[in-house]
Amino acid sequence: MSNKEETPSDLKDALGTQLPADMRCGFIALIGAPNAGKSTLMNRMVGGKVSIVTHKVQTTRSQIRGIAMHKNAQLIFVDTPGIFAPKKRLERAMVSSAWQGAGDAEIIVVLHDASRKKIGEDTRAIISGLETQSKKAILALNKIDSIKPEKLLALAQEFMEMGVFSEIFMISAQEGDGVNDLLDHLASTVPEGMWLYPEDQLSDHPMRSIAAEITREKLFLNLHDELPYNLTVETDSWEDFDDGSVKISQTIYVQREQHKAMCLGKGGRTIKLIRSKAQQDLQETIERKVHLFLYVKVREKWADDPERYREMGLDFNS
């Protein structure tokens, strides 16, 4: 994965003097109900890990951009938080971020988990929002390997009759089925224009932010109940060494002392497990040896701190 954090001011220098004919470039928002598979799909299309994936809903908190090259097109995907009925400040900021991502994109792809027995209220609210804004979207029916073909066709017909979707693709983000057809369509649909990023760059997010997200993913996967929703991770320092390795220090902020104890585990076993898994994932992502150091601190009202929202790219006043 490229470790570049800035886009070049001179695209010709970055891409070389020979630029492909019929260059295309565009922003594509991935929206959908929580746990529809947006992050899995973006990682699949980008060809690397830029967005964390867990079985828990509402894992993605802010907009994550992934960059894919397909044919002569640069596709800039915006993975947004799941859209649902928010109750807390953080949830309202997440949903607002998702709709902002949709509004700023040239193309909107709505993901729906086809394994669900019916179209849920969250998905219907998304469709209603698109209707209100008079926006057309592409529908990607995900997890098609978990539904019978006749039911899948009936579901596609129900969606098409809503009048919001211009195209419907049937995919499995996990297995890759149908994803190339979706990429072909997007590559031919985004506007003509010069690429905004070098070909080998997978995300416009700094590696410090991606590193923090990877650790947060391991916390989601290894802690139970509601605790993961009550914590955040920040990368405090990133130190490069002459041998190519890197030292990364991160702080996990929790809201209560008992949450800190749960993160640490008996004899520190839980935090050691999380550190080991995060370090391994980081090494695979940046293709370098990583020395990861994790610290757990209590910050009771981090979820009500405007600075934390700015760091996550969220609007505190949503």
C-alpha positions in Angstrom: 0.0 0.0 0.0 1.3 3.4 -0.9 2.3 5.5 2.1 1.8 8.8 0.3 -0.2 11.4 2.3 -0.3 14.3 -0.2 -1.6 14.5 -3.7 1.0 15.8 -6.2 0.7 19.3 -7.5 1.9 18.3 -10.9 0.0 15.3 -12.2 2.3 14.9 -15.2 5.3 14.4 -12.9 3.3 11.8 -10.9 1.9 9.9 -13.9 4.7 10.4 -16.5 4.6 12.4 -19.7 2.5 9.8 -21.5 -1.1 10.1 -20.3 -3.7 7.5 -21.3 -6.3 8.6 -23.8 -9.9 9.0 -22.7 -9.0 9.5 -19.1 -11.9 9.4 -16.7 -12.2 10.2 -13.0 -15.0 10.6 -10.6 -16.3 10.3 -7.0 -18.6 7.4 -6.2 -20.4 7.3 -2.8 -21.2 3.9 -1.3 -24.2 4.2 1.0 -26.6 1.8 2.6 -28.0 0.5 5.9 -25.5 -0.6 8.6 -23.7 -3.8 7.8 -24.7 -3.9 4.1 -21.1 -4.6 3.1 -19.9 -1.2 2.0 -16.4 -1.4 3.5 -15.9 -5.0 2.2 -16.9 -3.9 -1.3 -14.6 -0.9 -1.3 -11.6 -2.9 -0.1 -12.4 -5.4 -2.8 -12.6 -2.8 -5.6 -9.5 -0.9 -4.3 -7.5 -4.0 -4.0 -6.3 -3.3 -0.4 -7.4 -2.6 3.1 -8.5 1.1 3.5 -11.7 0.6 5.4 -12.2 -1.6 8.5 -14.7 -4.5 8.4 -16.4 -6.2 11.3 -19.6 -8.1 11.9 -20.9 -5.3 14.1 -23.1 -2.5 12.7 -22.1 1.1 12.5 -18.4 0.3 12.4 -17.5 3.0 9.9 -17.7 6.4 11.7 -16.7 8.8 9.0 -16.1 9.1 5.2 -13.2 6.9 4.1 -11.9 7.4 0.5 -10.5 4.5 -1.5 -8.9 4.9 -5.0 -9.2 2.2 -7.6 -7.8 2.1 -11.2 -10.0 0.3 -13.7 -9.2 0.5 -17.4 -8.6 4.2 -18.1 -10.7 5.4 -15.1 -9.7 6.5 -11.7 -12.6 5.7 -9.3 -12.6 7.5 -6.0 -14.9 5.6 -3.7 -16.3 7.2 -0.6 -17.2 4.6 2.0 -19.8 6.3 4.3 -21.2 5.3 7.7 -24.4 3.2 7.6 -27.6 5.3 7.4 -30.0 4.6 10.2 -32.3 6.4 12.6 -29.8 8.2 14.9 -30.3 8.9 18.6 -27.0 10.1 20.0 -24.8 13.0 18.9 -22.1 10.7 17.4 -24.8 8.8 15.5 -26.3 12.0 14.1 -22.9 13.2 12.9 -22.3 9.8 11.3 -25.5 9.8 9.3 -25.0 13.5 8.3 -21.5 12.5 7.0 -23.1 9.7 4.9 -25.6 12.0 3.3 -22.9 14.6 2.7 -20.8 11.9 0.9 -23.7 11.1 -1.3 -24.4 14.7 -2.2 -20.8 15.4 -3.2 -20.4 12.4 -5.5 -21.0 12.1 -9.2 -22.4 8.6 -8.7 -24.2 7.0 -5.8 -24.2 3.2 -5.2 -26.7 1.9 -2.7 -25.8 -1.4 -1.2 -28.5 -3.7 0.1 -27.9 -7.0 2.0 -29.9 -9.4 -0.1 -29.8 -12.1 2.6 -32.3 -10.0 4.6 -35.9 -11.3 4.3 -37.3 -7.9 3.5 -36.4 -4.3 2.7 -35.8 -2.8 6.1 -36.8 0.7 7.3 -33.2 2.0 7.1 -33.0 1.1 3.4 -36.5 2.6 2.7 -35.4 5.8 4.5 -32.4 6.0 2.1 -34.7 5.5 -0.9 -37.0 8.2 0.5 -34.0 10.5 0.9 -32.9 10.0 -2.7 -36.4 10.7 -3.9 -36.5 13.9 -1.9 -33.2 15.0 -3.5 -34.3 13.8 -6.9 -31.2 11.7 -7.2 -30.8 8.5 -9.2 -28.6 5.8 -7.9 -27.1 2.4 -8.8 -28.3 -0.5 -6.7 -25.9 -3.3 -5.7 -27.6 -6.3 -4.2 -24.9 -7.8 -2.0 -24.5 -11.3 -0.5 -26.3 -12.9 -3.4 -24.8 -16.3 -2.5 -27.1 -16.4 0.5 -30.4 -16.1 -1.3 -32.3 -18.3 -3.8 -32.2 -17.0 -7.4 -36.0 -16.7 -7.7 -36.1 -14.6 -4.5 -33.2 -12.5 -5.7 -35.0 -11.7 -8.9 -38.2 -10.8 -7.1 -36.2 -8.5 -4.8 -34.5 -6.8 -7.7 -37.9 -6.2 -9.3 -39.3 -4.7 -6.1 -36.4 -2.3 -6.0 -36.6 -1.3 -9.7 -40.3 -0.5 -9.3 -39.4 2.2 -6.8 -38.1 4.4 -9.7 -34.9 5.5 -7.9 -32.4 3.1 -9.5 -31.0 3.3 -13.0 -29.1 0.0 -12.8 -29.0 -3.0 -10.6 -26.0 -5.2 -10.1 -26.0 -8.5 -8.2 -22.7 -9.0 -6.3 -20.9 -10.8 -3.5 -18.4 -8.3 -2.1 -16.9 -11.0 0.0 -16.3 -13.5 -2.8 -15.9 -10.9 -5.7 -18.8 -12.2 -7.8 -20.2 -9.5 -10.1 -17.8 -6.9 -8.8 -15.9 -6.6 -12.1 -19.2 -5.9 -13.9 -19.9 -3.1 -11.5 -16.4 -1.7 -12.0 -16.8 -1.8 -15.8 -20.0 0.2 -15.6 -18.6 2.8 -13.2 -15.4 3.2 -15.3 -17.5 3.9 -18.4 -19.9 6.2 -16.5 -17.6 8.6 -14.5 -16.9 11.9 -16.3 -13.9 12.3 -18.6 -11.1 14.1 -16.8 -7.5 13.8 -15.5 -6.8 11.6 -12.6 -6.4 13.3 -9.2 -4.0 10.8 -7.6 -1.0 8.6 -8.6 -1.9 5.2 -9.9 -0.5 3.3 -6.9 -2.3 5.3 -4.2 -5.1 3.4 -2.5 -6.5 6.1 -0.2 -6.2 9.8 0.4 -6.3 9.3 4.2 -3.0 9.6 6.1 -1.5 6.3 7.2 -1.7 7.5 10.8 -5.5 7.5 10.4 -5.7 4.2 8.7 -3.5 2.7 11.4 -5.8 3.9 14.1 -8.8 2.4 12.2 -7.1 -1.0 11.9 -6.6 -1.1 15.7 -10.2 0.0 16.3 -11.3 -2.9 14.0 -9.4 -5.4 16.2 -11.1 -3.9 19.3 -14.5 -4.3 17.6 -13.7 -7.9 16.8 -12.3 -8.9 20.2 -14.5 -7.0 22.7 -18.1 -7.8 23.4 -21.4 -6.0 23.7 -21.4 -2.2 23.5 -17.8 -1.4 24.6 -16.4 -0.9 21.1 -19.0 1.9 20.5 -17.7 3.7 23.6 -14.1 4.0 22.6 -11.9 5.7 20.0 -8.3 5.2 18.9 -5.7 7.9 18.1 -2.2 7.5 16.6 0.1 9.6 18.8 3.4 9.1 17.0 4.8 7.4 13.9 8.6 7.0 13.8 10.4 5.6 10.8 13.7 3.7 11.3 16.7 3.3 8.9 16.0 -0.5 8.6 12.6 0.3 7.0 10.6 -0.6 10.1 8.2 1.8 11.9 7.3 2.4 15.5 3.6 3.4 16.0 2.2 4.5 19.3 -1.5 4.7 19.8 -3.9 5.6 22.6 -7.3 3.9 23.1 -9.7 6.3 24.8 -12.5 4.8 26.8 -15.3 6.4 28.9 -15.0 4.5 32.2 -12.5 2.7 34.4 -14.3 -0.6 33.9 -14.0 -0.2 30.2 -10.2 0.2 30.6 -10.1 -3.0 32.6 -12.0 -4.8 29.9 -9.7 -3.6 27.2 -6.6 -4.7 29.2 -8.0 -8.0 30.2 -6.8 -10.2 33.0 -3.0 -9.9 33.2 -3.1 -7.7 30.1 -4.0 -10.7 27.9 -6.8 -8.9 25.9 -4.7 -5.9 25.0 -1.8 -8.1 24.0 -4.0 -10.1 21.7 -5.4 -6.9 20.1 -1.9 -5.5 19.7 -0.6 -8.6 18.1 -3.5 -8.8 15.6 -3.4 -5.1 14.8 0.4 -5.2 14.3 0.1 -8.1 11.9 -2.6 -6.4 9.9 -0.6 -3.2 9.8 2.5 -5.0 8.5 0.5 -6.6 5.7 -1.1 -3.2 4.9 2.0 -1.1 4.7 4.4 -3.9 3.8 6.9 -3.0 6.5 7.9 -4.3 9.9 5.8 -2.6 12.6 6.5 -2.1 16.3 3.1 -1.2 17.8 2.6 0.2 21.2 -0.9 0.6 22.7 -2.0 2.6 25.7 -5.5 2.7 27.3 -6.7 5.9 28.9 -10.0 7.0 30.4 -11.6 10.1 28.9 -15.1 10.1 30.1 -16.6 12.6 27.6 -14.6 12.0 24.5 -17.9 11.4 22.6 -18.9 15.0 23.4 -15.5 16.6 22.6 -15.6 18.7 19.4 -11.9 18.1 18.8 -12.6 14.3 18.5 -15.3 15.0 15.9 -12.9 17.2 13.8 -10.3 14.5 13.9 -12.9 12.0 12.6 -14.1 14.4 9.9 -17.5 14.7 11.5 -19.7 17.8 12.2 -20.1 18.1 16.0 -23.3 20.2 15.5 -25.1 17.8 13.2 
